[in-house]
Amino acid sequence: KNISAIDAKIMKPQKIKIGGAAEIFPPMEILEKVYTEKESAGKAIINACTKMKSSDTVALRQYRGFSLTLSYTGANNEFRMTMKGALSHTVTLGADVFGNITHMDNMLNNLIANLEVTRSNLEDTKVQLENARTEMETPFAKEEELAQKTARLKELNILLNMDQSEQEKVNCCTRNELKETEMSQDRHCSYNGELEI
């Protein structure tokens, strides 16, 4: 979901001729005026900052498919530019005409790099999922052997349980025989004692 949202919003830079040299700069719209030069756009951002009279956010329009809002935080004495598409991204502004736009471009370029990594991870996950599905559908190679060994294990458990039951019976009989022998010896001893008196 984030992939398509980011992909749809990031406008590819356009080559604009400035002073005879090709420079990559997409148009920026600030307060209803479109700027095609980086320097003039940077100056317009600083101008908008100086005109702010409160901490209320000001809508500046758009850049590279993102809507722009300007805000001021008195606690940090900072001007901030929020670029909003499917998600919001904020950069802190300074006094440098070119630096502010560079910060904005760096943030958007990082989004593009992260988008590529996310796409790659998604493709890897799809491959792993497909491999797992294929493996689940493949019959277990030693299924017959497993069934035989499981059956044999059941037989052995039954035999062990039978042996245990037989052993308990033997133990029980042995205990009973020992008791009878002890009782017989006790009677014999007491009878012998009576004869001696």
C-alpha positions as a Markdown table, in Angstrom:
| # | Residue | x | y | z |
|---|---|---|---|---|
| 1 | Lys | 0.0 | 0.0 | 0.0 |
| 2 | Asn | 2.8 | 2.4 | 1.0 |
| 3 | Ile | 4.7 | 1.4 | -2.2 |
| 4 | Ser | 2.0 | 2.5 | -4.5 |
| 5 | Ala | 1.2 | 5.6 | -2.5 |
| 6 | Ile | 4.8 | 6.8 | -2.6 |
| 7 | Asp | 5.3 | 5.8 | -6.2 |
| 8 | Ala | 2.3 | 7.6 | -7.4 |
| 9 | Lys | 3.3 | 10.8 | -5.5 |
| 10 | Ile | 7.0 | 11.2 | -6.3 |
| 11 | Met | 7.1 | 13.3 | -9.5 |
| 12 | Lys | 10.2 | 12.6 | -11.6 |
| 13 | Pro | 12.5 | 15.7 | -11.9 |
| 14 | Gln | 12.3 | 17.5 | -15.3 |
| 15 | Lys | 15.2 | 19.0 | -17.0 |
| 16 | Ile | 14.9 | 22.8 | -17.1 |
| 17 | Lys | 17.3 | 25.0 | -19.1 |
| 18 | Ile | 18.8 | 27.6 | -16.9 |
| 19 | Gly | 21.5 | 30.0 | -18.2 |
| 20 | Gly | 22.4 | 27.7 | -21.1 |
| 21 | Ala | 23.1 | 24.7 | -18.8 |
| 22 | Ala | 20.7 | 21.8 | -18.2 |
| 23 | Glu | 19.7 | 21.7 | -14.5 |
| 24 | Ile | 17.3 | 19.2 | -13.0 |
| 25 | Phe | 14.6 | 21.1 | -11.2 |
| 26 | Pro | 10.9 | 20.3 | -11.2 |
| 27 | Pro | 8.5 | 23.2 | -11.0 |
| 28 | Met | 7.5 | 24.4 | -7.5 |
| 29 | Glu | 4.3 | 26.2 | -6.8 |
| 30 | Ile | 4.4 | 28.6 | -3.9 |
| 31 | Leu | 1.4 | 30.8 | -3.1 |
| 32 | Glu | -0.2 | 30.5 | -6.5 |
| 33 | Lys | 3.0 | 31.2 | -8.4 |
| 34 | Val | 5.0 | 28.5 | -10.3 |
| 35 | Tyr | 8.8 | 28.7 | -10.1 |
| 36 | Thr | 11.0 | 26.8 | -12.6 |
| 37 | Glu | 14.3 | 28.0 | -11.2 |
| 38 | Lys | 15.8 | 26.6 | -8.0 |
| 39 | Glu | 17.1 | 30.0 | -6.8 |
| 40 | Ser | 13.8 | 31.9 | -7.2 |
| 41 | Ala | 11.9 | 29.0 | -5.6 |
| 42 | Gly | 14.3 | 29.1 | -2.6 |
| 43 | Lys | 13.8 | 32.8 | -2.3 |
| 44 | Ala | 10.0 | 32.4 | -2.4 |
| 45 | Ile | 10.2 | 29.9 | 0.5 |
| 46 | Ile | 12.3 | 32.3 | 2.6 |
| 47 | Asn | 10.0 | 35.2 | 1.7 |
| 48 | Ala | 7.0 | 33.1 | 2.9 |
| 49 | Cys | 8.7 | 32.4 | 6.2 |
| 50 | Thr | 9.4 | 36.1 | 6.8 |
| 51 | Lys | 5.7 | 37.0 | 6.1 |
| 52 | Met | 4.4 | 34.5 | 8.7 |
| 53 | Lys | 2.7 | 36.5 | 11.5 |
| 54 | Ser | 1.6 | 33.5 | 13.7 |
| 55 | Ser | 2.3 | 29.8 | 14.4 |
| 56 | Asp | -0.6 | 28.8 | 12.1 |
| 57 | Thr | 0.4 | 26.6 | 9.2 |
| 58 | Val | 0.3 | 28.2 | 5.7 |
| 59 | Ala | -0.5 | 26.2 | 2.6 |
| 60 | Leu | 2.2 | 26.9 | 0.0 |
| 61 | Arg | 0.9 | 24.7 | -2.8 |
| 62 | Gln | 3.0 | 21.8 | -4.2 |
| 63 | Tyr | 6.4 | 20.4 | -5.2 |
| 64 | Arg | 7.1 | 17.1 | -7.0 |
| 65 | Gly | 3.5 | 15.9 | -6.4 |
| 66 | Phe | 3.5 | 16.7 | -2.6 |
| 67 | Ser | 1.4 | 19.4 | -1.1 |
| 68 | Leu | 3.5 | 21.9 | 0.9 |
| 69 | Thr | 2.6 | 23.5 | 4.2 |
| 70 | Leu | 4.8 | 25.9 | 6.2 |
| 71 | Ser | 4.8 | 26.1 | 10.0 |
| 72 | Tyr | 6.7 | 27.9 | 12.8 |
| 73 | Thr | 7.5 | 26.4 | 16.2 |
| 74 | Gly | 8.3 | 29.1 | 18.7 |
| 75 | Ala | 9.7 | 26.6 | 21.2 |
| 76 | Asn | 12.6 | 25.7 | 18.9 |
| 77 | Asn | 12.5 | 28.9 | 16.8 |
| 78 | Glu | 12.3 | 26.8 | 13.6 |
| 79 | Phe | 10.4 | 27.0 | 10.4 |
| 80 | Arg | 9.3 | 23.7 | 9.0 |
| 81 | Met | 8.1 | 22.5 | 5.6 |
| 82 | Thr | 5.8 | 19.6 | 5.6 |
| 83 | Met | 5.5 | 17.7 | 2.4 |
| 84 | Lys | 2.3 | 15.6 | 2.3 |
| 85 | Gly | 1.3 | 12.9 | -0.1 |
| 86 | Ala | -0.1 | 9.6 | 1.2 |
| 87 | Leu | 2.2 | 10.2 | 4.2 |
| 88 | Ser | 3.7 | 13.4 | 5.7 |
| 89 | His | 7.4 | 14.3 | 5.7 |
| 90 | Thr | 8.8 | 17.3 | 7.4 |
| 91 | Val | 12.1 | 19.2 | 6.9 |
| 92 | Thr | 13.5 | 22.0 | 9.0 |
| 93 | Leu | 14.2 | 25.2 | 7.0 |
| 94 | Gly | 17.2 | 27.5 | 7.3 |
| 95 | Ala | 18.4 | 30.8 | 5.8 |
| 96 | Asp | 20.1 | 29.2 | 2.7 |
| 97 | Val | 18.2 | 29.7 | -0.5 |
| 98 | Phe | 19.5 | 26.5 | -2.1 |
| 99 | Gly | 19.9 | 24.5 | 1.1 |
| 100 | Asn | 16.1 | 24.4 | 1.9 |
| 101 | Ile | 15.3 | 22.9 | -1.5 |
| 102 | Thr | 18.3 | 20.5 | -1.2 |
| 103 | His | 16.9 | 19.3 | 2.1 |
| 104 | Met | 13.5 | 18.7 | 0.5 |
| 105 | Asp | 15.1 | 16.9 | -2.5 |
| 106 | Asn | 17.2 | 14.7 | -0.2 |
| 107 | Met | 14.2 | 13.7 | 1.8 |
| 108 | Leu | 12.3 | 12.8 | -1.4 |
| 109 | Asn | 15.3 | 11.0 | -2.9 |
| 110 | Asn | 15.6 | 8.9 | 0.3 |
| 111 | Leu | 11.9 | 8.0 | -0.2 |
| 112 | Ile | 12.8 | 6.8 | -3.7 |
| 113 | Ala | 15.7 | 4.7 | -2.4 |
| 114 | Asn | 13.6 | 3.3 | 0.4 |
| 115 | Leu | 10.9 | 2.5 | -2.1 |
| 116 | Glu | 13.4 | 0.4 | -4.2 |
| 117 | Val | 14.5 | -1.5 | -1.1 |
| 118 | Thr | 10.9 | -2.1 | -0.1 |
| 119 | Arg | 10.1 | -3.3 | -3.6 |
| 120 | Ser | 13.0 | -5.7 | -3.6 |
| 121 | Asn | 12.0 | -7.0 | -0.1 |
| 122 | Leu | 8.4 | -7.5 | -1.4 |
| 123 | Glu | 9.7 | -9.5 | -4.4 |
| 124 | Asp | 11.8 | -11.7 | -2.2 |
| 125 | Thr | 8.8 | -12.3 | 0.1 |
| 126 | Lys | 6.7 | -13.3 | -2.9 |
| 127 | Val | 9.4 | -15.7 | -4.1 |
| 128 | Gln | 9.6 | -17.3 | -0.5 |
| 129 | Leu | 5.8 | -17.6 | -0.3 |
| 130 | Glu | 5.7 | -19.3 | -3.7 |
| 131 | Asn | 8.5 | -21.7 | -2.7 |
| 132 | Ala | 6.6 | -22.5 | 0.5 |
| 133 | Arg | 3.4 | -23.2 | -1.4 |
| 134 | Thr | 5.2 | -25.5 | -3.8 |
| 135 | Glu | 6.9 | -27.3 | -0.9 |
| 136 | Met | 3.6 | -27.8 | 0.9 |
| 137 | Glu | 2.0 | -29.3 | -2.3 |
| 138 | Thr | 5.0 | -31.7 | -2.9 |
| 139 | Pro | 4.4 | -35.1 | -1.2 |
| 140 | Phe | 6.7 | -36.1 | 1.6 |
| 141 | Ala | 9.4 | -38.3 | 0.0 |
| 142 | Lys | 9.7 | -40.7 | 3.0 |
| 143 | Glu | 6.0 | -40.8 | 3.8 |
| 144 | Glu | 5.7 | -44.6 | 3.5 |
| 145 | Glu | 8.8 | -45.2 | 5.6 |
| 146 | Leu | 7.4 | -42.8 | 8.3 |
| 147 | Ala | 4.1 | -44.7 | 8.3 |
| 148 | Gln | 5.9 | -48.0 | 8.7 |
| 149 | Lys | 8.1 | -46.7 | 11.6 |
| 150 | Thr | 5.1 | -45.1 | 13.3 |
| 151 | Ala | 3.2 | -48.4 | 13.1 |
| 152 | Arg | 6.2 | -50.3 | 14.5 |
| 153 | Leu | 6.5 | -47.8 | 17.3 |
| 154 | Lys | 2.9 | -48.3 | 18.3 |
| 155 | Glu | 3.5 | -52.1 | 18.4 |
| 156 | Leu | 6.6 | -51.6 | 20.6 |
| 157 | Asn | 4.6 | -49.4 | 22.9 |
| 158 | Ile | 1.9 | -52.0 | 23.2 |
| 159 | Leu | 4.5 | -54.7 | 24.0 |
| 160 | Leu | 6.2 | -52.5 | 26.6 |
| 161 | Asn | 2.8 | -51.8 | 28.2 |
| 162 | Met | 2.0 | -55.5 | 28.3 |
| 163 | Asp | 5.5 | -56.3 | 29.8 |
| 164 | Gln | 4.9 | -53.6 | 32.4 |
| 165 | Ser | 1.5 | -55.1 | 33.3 |
| 166 | Glu | 3.1 | -58.6 | 33.5 |
| 167 | Gln | 5.9 | -57.3 | 35.6 |
| 168 | Glu | 3.4 | -55.6 | 38.0 |
| 169 | Lys | 1.5 | -59.0 | 38.3 |
| 170 | Val | 4.8 | -60.8 | 39.0 |
| 171 | Asn | 5.8 | -58.2 | 41.6 |
| 172 | Cys | 2.4 | -58.4 | 43.2 |
| 173 | Cys | 2.5 | -62.2 | 43.4 |
| 174 | Thr | 6.1 | -62.1 | 44.8 |
| 175 | Arg | 5.0 | -59.7 | 47.5 |
| 176 | Asn | 2.0 | -61.9 | 48.4 |
| 177 | Glu | 4.3 | -65.0 | 48.6 |
| 178 | Leu | 6.8 | -63.1 | 50.8 |
| 179 | Lys | 4.0 | -62.0 | 53.1 |
| 180 | Glu | 2.7 | -65.6 | 53.4 |
| 181 | Thr | 6.2 | -66.9 | 54.0 |
| 182 | Glu | 6.8 | -64.3 | 56.7 |
| 183 | Met | 3.4 | -65.1 | 58.4 |
| 184 | Ser | 4.2 | -68.8 | 58.3 |
| 185 | Gln | 7.6 | -68.2 | 59.9 |
| 186 | Asp | 6.0 | -66.0 | 62.6 |
| 187 | Arg | 3.5 | -68.7 | 63.4 |
| 188 | His | 6.2 | -71.4 | 63.4 |
| 189 | Cys | 8.3 | -69.3 | 65.8 |
| 190 | Ser | 5.5 | -68.6 | 68.1 |
| 191 | Tyr | 4.5 | -72.3 | 68.2 |
| 192 | Asn | 8.1 | -73.3 | 68.9 |
| 193 | Gly | 8.1 | -70.8 | 71.7 |
| 194 | Glu | 5.1 | -72.4 | 73.3 |
| 195 | Leu | 6.6 | -75.9 | 73.3 |
| 196 | Glu | 9.7 | -74.7 | 75.2 |
| 197 | Ile | 7.6 | -73.3 | 78.0 |
